[in-house]
């Protein structure tokens, strides 16, 4: 596996198209961890993600920290999300939980549904609205083979930005760096 760009909280018309355009311009693959109701509301964006050769993975149904739910709540949220995505023809095998917060129950639920939990090595904190160059400088030391980069194609809970234009610009910086450093960009 190479360096992996990943995006959470979409699909979102305020960010996903710009991120997909940037990935297309740079020829970069990515993995999208989707919020199931957002995917259900924007099936055309989900289809564009898939038809562009990117991997679709599970984020959640409700964007709630697992520390705020019991095991039954985590199980039901996961089941509901997977049912929604199955109706859209998507059967994810990867799962990144909201905020990356896992509890003792998370791994059990993942195993029950045949999902592999995924974290990250470098967090862009793009939800804050930082500039692309600042995000790149902050995560540059972590860019290596097999690293997972967390970014967002959606304006999720807690976001303090209005769009994903800086995230799209960040994609170009990472793709350029990867080419110069002989790093392969890949999906998870």
Helices and strands as residue ranges (DSSP letters): E 4-10, H 16-26, E 31-35, H 36-41, H 43-51, E 55-60, G 66-68, H 71-87, E 94-95, G 98-100, H 104-112, E 116-117, E 122-123, G 126-128, H 132-139, G 140-142, E 148-152, H 165-180
